[in-house]
Amino acid sequence: MRLLGSSVLFVSLAAPSVLAQTPQPKMGAPLAGLTVAERARFDAGRVDFTHTFQVSEGLGPIFNQASCASCHNNPVGGPGSIKVFRFGFYDEKGVGWDPLDSLGGSLLQLNTINIAYQEAIPPVANVTAQRVTPSVLGDGLIEAIADADILANQTTPPHPTVSGRAHMVHALEDLTGPLRVGRFGWKAQVPTMLSFSGDASLNELGFTNRLLGVESHANGVAPGAFDTVADPEDGPDGNGRHFIDRITDFQRFLAAPPQTPRSGMSGEAIFNSVGCTHCHIASWTTRNDPLLETAIRNKVIRPYSDFLLHDMGAAADFIGDGNAGIQELRTPPLWGVRNRDPLWHDGRVAGGTLQSRLLGPTGVIALHAALGSEAQPSAVAFQALSGADQLKVVAFLDSLGRAEFDWDGDDELDQADLAQFRLAQNGGPYDADDPEAVFDFDQDGDVDNVDLQVFRGVYEADCNNNGTNDLEDVLSGSVPDSNGNLIPDSCETCQTDLGFEGGGTLRISICGDDLTQAGSVATWQVTGALPSSPVLVAFSFTASPFQFVPGEFLVPNQPFLFLVDFLVADAAGGMQFPLYGGGNTPTATFVIQAAGFNGSNIDLSNALAMTVGSP
C-alpha cells in the first residue's frame, strides 16, 4: 500500500474549441439564441402553461383539463397520453358530415364545475373518436414556415401516389383577413400559435378570451347561472398581455426536439427509399422575415412533415373539421417521436418500446397500410424490408428527440452517460449507426476531447450540489478527481467520519475509490487550516477520544502508530493529494486525525476511520 503520494492526478485539456455548431436544446428547453427579454417571456409563459385554474378564475363551466400542462406533459409542452372525444353525425347519402354544433359538437368537454351542467355525447351522434394530445415543441418554428412553401407540395406533389391538401383557414386573431395554411392540430385546422392558444383556452379549459369570448354550451344549452365569472375571463396583466399571449410566448419559444446523430444514419436513407418522406418531409427553412425573432428567423429545421391533409382511408378518424374531410389527417411531425406513448391520432398504439409501437401487426406502420390510405404503398414497401433494415429505420426514428450524449436515452445527462463516454474514448472509428455516435458531437468518427468539451457544457449531474455541473467542476480543477474518472471524489466512497471536530475550522476527508480495491485512488483533502501553516496527522489502529484541550478531542489511541509532520497548508489553508490503496498489504483500518494551529491554540480536526489494503 502506498499511503501518501506527492503528485496529483488531473485531466489536462485544451481550451474549448470553437465549433461550427452548438449543442441542441433538449426537449422542453427554450430555443437557443433568445434575448434576455425573450427568455423572460418564455419563463413567464411556462408559469401560466403549468398553472392549474380554479373555478374562481374562470375554469369551466365545462372543460377537459384545468391546466395546459396536464395534457402537454412529456415534457411540459410535449405530447401526452390524455385523450379527448370528438363526435358528430355522418349521412353518406345526405348532408355528409355534421359536427352537431347545436348539440355541443364536435368536441366533448368531459368535466364540469357542477354535475347539474354535464355534457355527454348525444344519442344522435353516429361517429365518435378519441384524440390524443399532440406536442407543441418547436411549433414556433413551424409557424414561421412560409405558406407558399407548404403549398408548393400541394401543387407539385413529391410523388404521384400522394396528394396532400392544405387546409386553408382564418386565424382567430384575423377573421376578416386572408386565409392561411393550417398547420397545427390533427386536421391542420389551426394556422397560428395565438389561434391555438385561444382555441385551447376556451375549449379545453373553459377560459374565455378576446378571441373566443362566449362559453361553450353543454350539448347546446347555455350555461346561465353556472357561469360565475364575467366573460371574457382572460384579461391583461400589468404589461397589457393576456394569458393567451403568455402561453403563446412559451409555445413559440420552445425549442425543436433534438436529433442525435444529426445526420448519416442508414435508417434514414431506407426511410427515404421506401417513400416515407413523400409526406414526412424532413427539412424546411423558416421565413427570413425581419419581423421574426432572430432565434426563429431563417432557421433550417427538420420536423419530418408536409403539414398537409392526406386521405388515410380505413385508418382515419372519420371526424370532419371545417374543410378537412372525415378521412383526412394532417401528417404529424416526427421530431420527438421517441418520446410519444401512445402513438396514432387516437392513441391506440400504447406501451412497450418504440420498436413495438412501430412494428408488428398492430403497430403504426401496419396502420399506415390500411385500405385506401395514401401511405399504403410506403408502408407495404417498409414491410417488405428485411428485419435488419426495419430495425435500422426504428433506430433512426429513435434518434428524433434524443439529446446529444444521452447514451441510455433517459433524457438525463448524468454519470451513467459519462461512464459510457469514457469507454467510447478508447474505441472507434464510429459511424452514425454506432451507439457511440451519441457522443461524437462533431461527427468526425471519434470521441475525443473536443466532444468532451461540449459534453462539459451540457452535463447535468451535480452530485455535490454546488450549483455547477460535476464535469465542469472536475475539468476546471475546482474539485479533486484523483482517480481520474471525471466524477468529483467527494461524490464517491468517503472514508468514515467519526466526528469530534472541535470549535476550530480544520477538517479532513478522504474520498474517491474504495481503497481496498486494486488500483484504487482517493483524495486526501484538508480545509480550514491557517494559510501556509504546518499540519500534523496522527495515525492509530484504534480510537480513544479524550479532551486534549477545552473543546478539542484527540481521537487516535496513543502511542500513535506514526505521525506525519511534514505537511504544509497552501495559501488558502488547504491541501489535497492522492492516496493509493489495494496493494499487497492486508486490509487494515486506521484512525486518523489532523492538528493545526489557529494562532494561539491547537485546532484538532474531525477524525476518520480509513480502511485500506487488499481484501
C-alpha positions as CSV (number, residue, x, y, z in Angstrom):
1,M,0.0,0.0,0.0
2,R,1.2,3.4,-0.9
3,L,-0.3,5.6,1.7
4,L,0.9,9.1,0.8
5,G,1.7,10.5,-2.7
6,S,3.3,13.7,-3.8
7,S,1.6,14.1,-7.2
8,V,-2.0,14.9,-8.1
9,L,-3.7,13.1,-10.9
10,F,-5.7,15.5,-13.1
11,V,-7.2,15.8,-16.6
12,S,-5.4,18.3,-18.8
13,L,-7.5,19.6,-21.7
14,A,-7.1,22.3,-24.2
15,A,-9.4,25.3,-24.1
16,P,-12.9,24.6,-25.5
17,S,-12.8,24.6,-29.3
18,V,-14.9,27.0,-31.3
19,L,-17.2,24.6,-33.1
20,A,-19.3,25.2,-36.1
21,Q,-22.5,24.1,-34.3
22,T,-23.8,24.4,-30.8
23,P,-25.5,21.7,-28.7
24,Q,-29.1,21.2,-29.5
25,P,-31.6,22.1,-26.7
26,K,-33.2,19.2,-25.0
27,M,-36.9,18.5,-25.3
28,G,-38.8,21.1,-23.3
29,A,-36.0,23.7,-23.3
30,P,-36.2,27.1,-24.8
31,L,-34.9,28.0,-28.3
32,A,-31.2,28.8,-28.4
33,G,-30.4,32.4,-29.1
34,L,-33.3,34.0,-27.2
35,T,-32.6,37.5,-25.9
36,V,-32.9,38.2,-22.2
37,A,-36.3,39.7,-22.7
38,E,-37.5,36.8,-24.8
39,R,-36.2,34.3,-22.3
40,A,-38.1,36.1,-19.6
41,R,-41.3,35.9,-21.7
42,F,-40.7,32.1,-22.2
43,D,-40.3,31.6,-18.4
44,A,-43.3,33.7,-17.6
45,G,-45.3,31.8,-20.2
46,R,-44.2,28.5,-18.8
47,V,-45.6,29.5,-15.4
48,D,-49.0,30.1,-17.0
49,F,-48.8,27.0,-19.1
50,T,-48.4,24.9,-15.9
51,H,-50.9,26.9,-13.9
52,T,-53.9,24.9,-12.6
53,F,-57.0,27.0,-12.9
54,Q,-59.6,27.3,-10.2
55,V,-63.4,27.9,-10.7
56,S,-62.9,31.4,-9.3
57,E,-60.5,32.2,-12.1
58,G,-62.9,31.2,-14.8
59,L,-62.4,27.4,-15.2
60,G,-65.3,25.8,-16.9
61,P,-68.3,25.6,-16.5
62,I,-67.5,22.7,-18.9
63,F,-63.8,21.8,-19.6
64,N,-61.4,18.9,-20.2
65,Q,-58.5,19.8,-18.0
66,A,-57.5,22.5,-15.6
67,S,-54.0,23.2,-16.9
68,C,-52.3,23.2,-20.3
69,A,-49.5,21.1,-18.9
70,S,-52.0,18.4,-17.8
71,C,-52.2,17.3,-21.5
72,H,-48.9,18.5,-22.9
73,N,-46.7,16.9,-20.3
74,N,-43.9,14.7,-21.7
75,P,-42.0,17.0,-21.1
76,V,-44.0,20.2,-20.4
77,G,-45.1,21.3,-23.9
78,G,-44.5,17.9,-25.3
79,P,-47.0,15.1,-26.2
80,G,-49.2,13.4,-23.6
81,S,-51.4,10.4,-23.1
82,I,-54.7,12.2,-22.1
83,K,-57.4,11.7,-24.7
84,V,-60.4,13.8,-25.7
85,F,-63.6,12.8,-27.5
86,R,-64.9,14.0,-30.8
87,F,-68.4,13.2,-32.0
88,G,-70.8,14.0,-34.9
89,F,-73.2,12.6,-37.4
90,Y,-72.4,11.3,-40.9
91,D,-75.0,10.8,-43.5
92,E,-73.4,9.3,-46.6
93,K,-76.5,9.9,-48.7
94,G,-77.5,13.3,-47.3
95,V,-75.6,16.2,-46.0
96,G,-72.4,14.3,-45.3
97,W,-70.6,15.3,-42.1
98,D,-72.5,17.3,-39.4
99,P,-70.4,18.3,-36.4
100,L,-73.6,18.7,-34.4
101,D,-72.7,22.2,-33.4
102,S,-76.2,22.8,-31.9
103,L,-75.6,19.9,-29.6
104,G,-72.2,21.0,-28.4
105,G,-70.1,19.1,-31.0
106,S,-67.7,18.2,-32.2
107,L,-65.6,18.3,-29.0
108,L,-66.9,16.8,-25.9
109,Q,-66.0,18.6,-22.7
110,L,-65.9,15.8,-20.3
111,N,-65.6,17.7,-17.0
112,T,-67.8,20.3,-15.3
113,I,-67.7,22.5,-12.3
114,N,-71.3,21.4,-11.4
115,I,-72.7,18.0,-12.1
116,A,-76.0,19.6,-13.0
117,Y,-74.4,21.0,-16.1
118,Q,-72.7,17.9,-17.6
119,E,-72.0,17.4,-21.3
120,A,-72.5,13.9,-22.9
121,I,-72.3,12.5,-26.4
122,P,-75.8,13.0,-27.8
123,P,-77.7,9.8,-28.9
124,V,-78.0,11.2,-32.4
125,A,-74.2,11.1,-32.9
126,N,-73.2,8.1,-35.0
127,V,-69.5,8.8,-35.2
128,T,-67.2,9.1,-32.1
129,A,-63.4,9.2,-32.0
130,Q,-60.7,9.8,-29.4
131,R,-57.9,12.2,-30.0
132,V,-54.5,12.1,-28.1
133,T,-52.6,15.2,-27.2
134,P,-50.1,16.4,-29.8
135,S,-46.8,18.0,-29.0
136,V,-46.2,21.8,-29.3
137,L,-42.4,21.5,-29.2
138,G,-40.9,23.5,-32.0
139,D,-44.3,24.9,-33.1
140,G,-43.0,28.5,-33.2
141,L,-40.6,27.4,-35.9
142,I,-43.4,25.5,-37.8
143,E,-45.5,28.7,-37.6
144,A,-42.6,30.5,-39.2
145,I,-42.6,28.4,-42.4
146,A,-44.0,30.4,-45.3
147,D,-47.5,29.4,-46.5
148,A,-46.1,29.3,-50.1
149,D,-43.5,26.7,-49.1
150,I,-46.2,24.4,-47.7
151,L,-48.5,25.0,-50.7
152,A,-45.7,24.0,-53.1
153,N,-46.1,20.4,-52.0
154,Q,-49.8,20.6,-52.7
155,T,-49.4,21.9,-56.3
156,T,-46.3,19.8,-57.0
157,P,-46.5,16.6,-55.0
158,P,-43.2,14.9,-54.4
159,H,-44.6,11.6,-55.7
160,P,-47.6,10.6,-57.9
161,T,-49.0,8.3,-55.1
162,V,-49.6,11.2,-52.7
163,S,-51.9,14.2,-53.0
164,G,-51.6,16.3,-49.8
165,R,-54.0,19.2,-49.4
166,A,-53.5,22.4,-47.4
167,H,-56.3,23.2,-45.0
168,M,-57.0,26.9,-45.6
169,V,-58.4,28.6,-42.6
170,H,-58.8,32.0,-41.0
171,A,-56.6,32.9,-38.0
172,L,-58.9,33.6,-35.0
173,E,-57.0,36.9,-34.5
174,D,-57.7,37.9,-38.1
175,L,-61.1,36.6,-39.1
176,T,-61.6,39.0,-41.9
177,G,-58.1,38.7,-43.3
178,P,-56.7,36.3,-45.9
179,L,-57.0,32.5,-45.5
180,R,-53.9,30.9,-44.0
181,V,-52.4,27.5,-44.3
182,G,-53.4,25.5,-41.3
183,R,-50.6,23.5,-39.8
184,F,-51.5,22.6,-36.2
185,G,-53.9,20.0,-34.9
186,W,-54.8,16.6,-36.2
187,K,-56.8,18.2,-39.0
188,A,-54.4,21.1,-39.7
189,Q,-57.3,23.3,-38.5
190,V,-55.2,26.0,-36.8
191,P,-52.8,28.4,-38.6
192,T,-51.0,30.3,-35.8
193,M,-49.9,29.7,-32.2
194,L,-52.1,32.5,-30.9
195,S,-55.1,30.9,-32.5
196,F,-54.1,27.6,-31.0
197,S,-53.8,29.3,-27.5
198,G,-57.2,31.0,-27.9
199,D,-58.9,27.8,-29.1
200,A,-57.5,25.6,-26.4
201,S,-58.1,28.2,-23.7
202,L,-61.8,28.1,-24.4
203,N,-62.4,24.5,-25.5
204,E,-60.1,22.7,-23.1
205,L,-60.1,25.0,-20.1
206,G,-63.4,26.8,-20.5
207,F,-61.5,30.0,-20.2
208,T,-63.0,32.7,-22.4
209,N,-60.6,35.2,-24.0
210,R,-60.5,38.0,-26.5
211,L,-60.5,35.6,-29.5
212,L,-63.3,33.4,-28.2
213,G,-65.4,35.2,-25.7
214,V,-68.5,33.0,-25.4
215,E,-68.6,30.0,-23.2
216,S,-69.0,26.5,-24.7
217,H,-72.6,25.3,-24.3
218,A,-73.0,21.8,-22.9
219,N,-75.0,19.9,-25.6
220,G,-76.1,23.3,-26.9
221,V,-77.6,24.6,-23.6
222,A,-76.2,27.9,-22.4
223,P,-74.5,27.8,-19.0
224,G,-76.6,30.5,-17.5
225,A,-76.0,30.7,-13.7
226,F,-73.3,28.0,-13.9
227,D,-71.0,30.7,-15.5
228,T,-70.0,32.6,-12.4
229,V,-67.1,34.7,-13.8
230,A,-67.8,37.5,-16.2
231,D,-66.6,37.0,-19.8
232,P,-64.0,37.3,-21.2
233,E,-62.3,35.7,-18.3
234,D,-58.8,36.3,-19.7
235,G,-57.6,39.9,-19.3
236,P,-54.4,42.0,-19.5
237,D,-51.7,41.9,-16.9
238,G,-49.7,44.9,-15.9
239,N,-47.9,44.8,-19.2
240,G,-51.1,44.6,-21.2
241,R,-50.6,40.9,-22.0
242,H,-53.2,38.3,-21.7
243,F,-53.0,34.7,-20.6
244,I,-53.3,33.5,-24.2
245,D,-50.4,35.9,-25.1
246,R,-48.2,34.5,-22.4
247,I,-48.8,30.8,-23.2
248,T,-48.2,31.7,-26.8
249,D,-44.8,33.1,-25.9
250,F,-43.9,29.8,-24.1
251,Q,-45.0,27.7,-27.1
252,R,-43.4,29.9,-29.7
253,F,-40.1,29.9,-27.9
254,L,-40.0,26.1,-27.2
255,A,-37.0,24.5,-29.0
256,A,-37.5,21.8,-31.6
257,P,-36.8,18.3,-30.3
258,P,-33.1,17.4,-30.9
259,Q,-31.9,14.8,-33.4
260,T,-28.9,12.7,-32.5
261,P,-26.9,11.9,-34.5
262,R,-27.9,14.9,-36.7
263,S,-27.4,13.0,-40.0
264,G,-25.9,10.0,-41.7
265,M,-27.9,7.1,-40.2
266,S,-28.5,4.4,-42.7
267,G,-32.1,4.0,-41.4
268,E,-32.9,7.5,-42.7
269,A,-31.7,6.5,-46.1
270,I,-34.0,3.5,-46.0
271,F,-36.8,5.6,-44.7
272,N,-36.4,7.8,-47.7
273,S,-36.1,4.9,-50.2
274,V,-39.5,3.3,-49.3
275,G,-41.3,6.7,-49.7
276,C,-41.9,7.8,-46.1
277,T,-40.6,11.2,-46.9
278,H,-43.2,11.8,-49.6
279,C,-45.3,13.0,-46.7
280,H,-42.8,13.2,-43.8
281,I,-40.7,15.8,-45.5
282,A,-37.5,16.2,-43.5
283,S,-36.2,19.7,-43.9
284,W,-37.7,23.2,-44.0
285,T,-36.4,26.7,-43.7
286,T,-38.3,29.3,-41.7
287,R,-39.1,32.7,-43.2
288,N,-36.3,35.3,-43.5
289,D,-38.7,37.9,-42.1
290,P,-37.2,40.8,-40.2
291,L,-40.3,40.9,-38.0
292,L,-39.5,37.4,-36.7
293,E,-37.2,37.0,-33.7
294,T,-33.6,36.1,-34.5
295,A,-34.0,32.7,-32.8
296,I,-36.8,31.8,-35.2
297,R,-35.9,33.7,-38.4
298,N,-34.3,31.9,-41.3
299,K,-33.6,28.6,-39.5
300,V,-33.2,25.2,-41.0
301,I,-35.5,22.8,-39.2
302,R,-36.2,19.0,-39.5
303,P,-39.7,18.3,-38.4
304,Y,-40.5,15.4,-40.9
305,S,-43.9,16.6,-42.0
306,D,-45.5,18.3,-45.0
307,F,-48.3,19.8,-42.8
308,L,-50.9,18.8,-45.4
309,L,-54.0,16.7,-45.2
310,H,-53.9,13.2,-46.6
311,D,-56.6,10.5,-47.1
312,M,-55.8,7.8,-44.6
313,G,-58.6,5.5,-45.8
314,A,-59.7,3.0,-43.2
315,A,-57.1,4.3,-40.7
316,A,-58.8,7.7,-40.5
317,D,-60.8,9.1,-37.5
318,F,-63.9,9.8,-39.6
319,I,-64.4,13.2,-38.0
320,G,-64.7,16.2,-40.2
321,D,-63.3,19.6,-39.2
322,G,-64.1,22.7,-41.4
323,N,-62.9,21.8,-44.9
324,A,-61.0,18.7,-43.7
325,G,-62.8,15.6,-44.7
326,I,-63.6,12.6,-42.4
327,Q,-60.8,10.5,-43.9
328,E,-58.2,13.3,-43.9
329,L,-55.5,13.8,-41.3
330,R,-52.5,16.1,-41.2
331,T,-49.1,14.5,-41.5
332,P,-47.8,14.7,-37.9
333,P,-44.3,15.9,-37.4
334,L,-41.9,13.1,-36.4
335,W,-39.4,15.1,-34.4
336,G,-39.6,13.9,-30.8
337,V,-41.4,10.7,-31.8
338,R,-39.1,8.6,-29.5
339,N,-41.0,10.1,-26.5
340,R,-44.5,9.6,-27.8
341,D,-46.5,7.0,-26.0
342,P,-49.3,6.4,-27.1
343,L,-49.0,6.8,-30.8
344,W,-51.6,7.4,-33.6
345,H,-54.3,10.1,-33.6
346,D,-56.5,8.1,-31.2
347,G,-53.7,6.8,-29.1
348,R,-54.5,3.2,-29.8
349,V,-50.8,2.1,-30.0
350,A,-49.5,2.3,-26.5
351,G,-47.0,0.9,-24.1
352,G,-43.9,-1.2,-24.8
353,T,-40.9,0.2,-26.6
354,L,-40.7,2.5,-29.6
355,Q,-39.9,-0.6,-31.7
356,S,-43.0,-2.4,-30.5
357,R,-45.2,0.6,-31.2
358,L,-43.9,0.9,-34.7
359,L,-43.6,-2.7,-35.9
360,G,-45.9,-5.8,-35.9
361,P,-49.5,-6.3,-36.9
362,T,-50.9,-3.7,-34.6
363,G,-48.0,-1.2,-34.9
364,V,-48.1,2.2,-36.5
365,I,-46.5,1.0,-39.8
366,A,-49.3,-1.6,-40.2
367,L,-51.9,1.2,-39.6
368,H,-50.4,3.2,-42.5
369,A,-51.0,0.2,-44.7
370,A,-54.8,0.4,-44.2
371,L,-57.2,0.1,-47.1
372,G,-57.5,3.3,-49.1
373,S,-54.6,5.0,-47.2
374,E,-52.3,7.2,-49.3
375,A,-49.5,5.9,-47.0
376,Q,-50.2,2.3,-48.1
377,P,-47.5,2.0,-50.8
378,S,-44.8,3.2,-48.5
379,A,-46.0,1.0,-45.6
380,V,-46.1,-2.1,-47.8
381,A,-42.6,-1.3,-49.1
382,F,-41.4,-1.0,-45.5
383,Q,-43.0,-4.3,-44.6
384,A,-41.1,-5.9,-47.5
385,L,-37.7,-4.9,-46.0
386,S,-35.5,-7.3,-44.2
387,G,-35.8,-7.4,-40.4
388,A,-32.4,-5.8,-40.1
389,D,-33.3,-2.9,-42.3
390,Q,-36.6,-2.4,-40.5
391,L,-34.6,-2.1,-37.2
392,K,-32.3,0.5,-38.9
393,V,-35.4,2.6,-39.6
394,V,-36.5,2.2,-36.0
395,A,-33.1,3.3,-34.8
396,F,-33.3,6.4,-37.0
397,L,-36.7,7.3,-35.6
398,D,-35.4,6.7,-32.1
399,S,-32.8,9.5,-32.9
400,L,-35.7,12.0,-33.3
401,G,-35.8,13.6,-29.8
402,R,-32.7,12.1,-28.4
403,A,-30.4,14.5,-26.6
404,E,-26.7,14.6,-27.5
405,F,-24.5,12.5,-25.1
406,D,-27.6,10.7,-23.8
407,W,-26.3,7.1,-24.0
408,D,-29.1,5.4,-22.1
409,G,-31.9,7.6,-23.7
410,D,-33.4,8.6,-20.3
411,D,-33.1,12.4,-21.2
412,E,-30.7,12.9,-18.3
413,L,-27.1,13.6,-18.9
414,D,-25.5,12.0,-15.8
415,Q,-22.9,9.6,-14.5
416,A,-24.3,6.7,-16.5
417,D,-23.7,8.6,-19.7
418,L,-20.3,9.8,-18.6
419,A,-19.1,6.3,-17.8
420,Q,-20.0,5.2,-21.4
421,F,-18.4,8.3,-22.8
422,R,-15.1,7.4,-21.2
423,L,-15.3,3.9,-22.7
424,A,-16.1,5.3,-26.1
425,Q,-12.9,7.4,-26.0
426,N,-10.8,4.3,-26.3
427,G,-12.6,2.9,-29.4
428,G,-13.7,3.7,-32.9
429,P,-13.8,4.8,-35.6
430,Y,-17.6,5.3,-35.2
431,D,-20.2,5.9,-37.8
432,A,-23.7,7.4,-37.4
433,D,-25.2,3.9,-36.8
434,D,-23.0,3.0,-33.9
435,P,-24.5,3.6,-30.4
436,E,-21.3,5.7,-29.6
437,A,-22.4,8.2,-32.2
438,V,-24.4,10.0,-29.5
439,F,-21.0,11.2,-28.1
440,D,-19.4,12.1,-31.5
441,F,-20.7,15.7,-31.4
442,D,-18.6,16.9,-34.3
443,Q,-19.3,13.7,-36.3
444,D,-15.6,13.2,-37.2
445,G,-15.7,9.5,-36.4
446,D,-14.1,9.5,-33.0
447,V,-14.9,10.5,-29.4
448,D,-12.3,12.8,-28.1
449,N,-11.5,15.9,-26.0
450,V,-13.3,18.1,-28.5
451,D,-16.5,16.2,-27.8
452,L,-15.7,16.2,-24.1
453,Q,-15.6,19.9,-24.0
454,V,-19.1,20.1,-25.5
455,F,-20.3,17.5,-23.0
456,R,-18.8,19.6,-20.3
457,G,-21.2,22.5,-21.2
458,V,-24.4,20.4,-21.2
459,Y,-23.7,17.8,-18.4
460,E,-26.4,17.9,-15.7
461,A,-25.2,15.8,-12.7
462,D,-24.4,18.0,-9.7
463,C,-23.7,15.4,-7.0
464,N,-22.0,17.9,-4.7
465,N,-24.9,20.4,-5.0
466,N,-22.7,23.4,-5.5
467,G,-24.7,24.8,-8.5
468,T,-22.1,23.8,-11.1
469,N,-22.2,20.5,-13.0
470,D,-19.7,17.9,-11.9
471,L,-17.9,17.6,-15.2
472,E,-17.3,21.4,-15.2
473,D,-16.1,21.1,-11.6
474,V,-13.6,18.4,-12.4
475,L,-12.3,19.8,-15.7
476,S,-11.9,23.3,-14.3
477,G,-9.8,21.9,-11.4
478,S,-12.1,23.3,-8.8
479,V,-12.7,19.9,-7.1
480,P,-10.3,16.9,-6.8
481,D,-10.6,13.8,-9.0
482,S,-7.6,11.8,-8.1
483,N,-9.0,8.6,-9.6
484,G,-9.4,10.3,-13.0
485,N,-13.0,9.1,-13.7
486,L,-14.3,12.7,-14.1
487,I,-16.6,12.5,-11.1
488,P,-15.7,14.6,-8.0
489,D,-14.1,12.3,-5.5
490,S,-16.3,13.8,-2.8
491,C,-19.3,12.2,-4.6
492,E,-17.9,8.7,-4.3
493,T,-16.7,6.4,-1.5
494,C,-15.8,8.6,1.5
495,Q,-13.9,7.1,4.5
496,T,-16.0,7.1,7.7
497,D,-16.2,10.4,9.5
498,L,-16.0,9.8,13.3
499,G,-16.8,13.4,14.1
500,F,-15.1,15.0,17.2
501,E,-14.2,18.2,15.4
502,G,-13.8,21.0,18.0
503,G,-14.5,24.6,17.8
504,G,-12.0,25.3,15.1
505,T,-12.2,25.2,11.3
506,L,-9.8,22.4,10.4
507,R,-11.4,19.4,8.5
508,I,-10.1,16.4,6.7
509,S,-11.7,14.0,4.3
510,I,-10.7,11.0,2.1
511,C,-13.0,10.4,-0.8
512,G,-12.8,8.6,-4.2
513,D,-12.3,4.9,-4.7
514,D,-12.8,2.2,-2.1
515,L,-9.1,1.9,-1.0
516,T,-9.3,-1.9,-0.6
517,Q,-9.7,-2.4,-4.4
518,A,-6.9,-3.0,-6.8
519,G,-5.7,0.2,-8.5
520,S,-7.8,2.4,-6.2
521,V,-7.1,6.1,-5.7
522,A,-8.7,8.6,-3.4
523,T,-8.1,12.2,-2.5
524,W,-6.9,13.3,0.9
525,Q,-8.2,16.8,1.5
526,V,-7.6,19.3,4.2
527,T,-9.5,22.5,4.6
528,G,-9.7,25.3,7.2
529,A,-6.0,25.5,8.2
530,L,-4.2,28.7,8.6
531,P,-2.6,29.8,5.3
532,S,0.8,28.2,4.7
533,S,0.8,26.7,8.2
534,P,2.1,23.2,9.2
535,V,-0.4,20.4,9.7
536,L,0.3,17.3,11.7
537,V,-1.5,14.0,11.1
538,A,-1.7,11.2,13.7
539,F,-2.4,7.5,12.8
540,S,-3.5,4.8,15.2
541,F,-5.3,1.4,14.9
542,T,-8.0,2.3,17.4
543,A,-9.9,5.3,18.8
544,S,-9.6,6.5,22.3
545,P,-11.0,10.0,22.4
546,F,-10.2,12.4,25.3
547,Q,-10.4,16.1,25.8
548,F,-6.9,17.3,24.8
549,V,-7.7,21.0,25.5
550,P,-11.0,22.6,26.2
551,G,-13.4,21.9,23.3
552,E,-10.9,19.8,21.4
553,F,-10.8,16.0,21.5
554,L,-7.8,13.9,20.5
555,V,-9.2,10.6,19.0
556,P,-6.4,8.3,17.8
557,N,-5.2,6.0,20.6
558,Q,-1.7,6.7,22.0
559,P,1.0,6.0,21.4
560,F,0.5,6.8,17.8
561,L,1.3,4.3,15.2
562,F,3.1,7.1,13.4
563,L,2.9,10.9,13.0
564,V,3.2,12.7,9.7
565,D,4.8,16.1,10.5
566,F,5.9,17.5,7.1
567,L,2.6,18.7,5.6
568,V,2.1,22.4,5.0
569,A,-1.2,24.0,4.0
570,D,-1.4,26.2,0.9
571,A,-2.1,29.9,0.8
572,A,-5.9,29.1,1.0
573,G,-5.4,27.0,4.1
574,G,-5.9,23.7,2.4
575,M,-4.2,20.8,0.7
576,Q,-5.1,17.7,-1.4
577,F,-3.1,14.8,-2.7
578,P,-3.9,11.3,-3.9
579,L,-3.8,8.2,-1.7
580,Y,-3.4,4.8,-3.3
581,G,-4.9,1.6,-2.0
582,G,-5.4,-2.0,-3.0
583,G,-1.8,-3.0,-2.7
584,N,-0.2,-6.2,-1.4
585,T,-0.7,-5.5,2.3
586,P,-3.6,-6.9,4.3
587,T,-6.6,-4.8,4.9
588,A,-6.4,-2.6,7.9
589,T,-8.3,0.3,9.4
590,F,-6.6,3.4,10.7
591,V,-8.0,6.1,12.9
592,I,-6.7,9.5,11.6
593,Q,-6.8,13.0,12.9
594,A,-5.1,16.2,11.9
595,A,-3.9,19.1,14.0
596,G,-3.2,22.7,13.1
597,F,-2.7,25.9,15.0
598,N,-5.2,28.8,14.9
599,G,-2.8,31.4,16.2
600,S,-2.5,30.7,19.9
601,N,-4.4,27.4,20.3
602,I,-4.3,24.0,18.8
603,D,-7.1,23.1,16.3
604,L,-7.9,19.4,16.1
605,S,-9.9,18.2,13.0
606,N,-12.6,15.7,12.8
607,A,-11.4,12.1,13.0
608,L,-11.6,9.5,10.2
609,A,-11.6,5.7,10.1
610,M,-9.8,4.8,6.9
611,T,-9.8,1.2,5.6
612,V,-7.0,0.4,3.1
613,G,-5.2,-2.6,1.8
614,S,-6.1,-5.7,-0.2
615,P,-9.2,-7.7,0.5
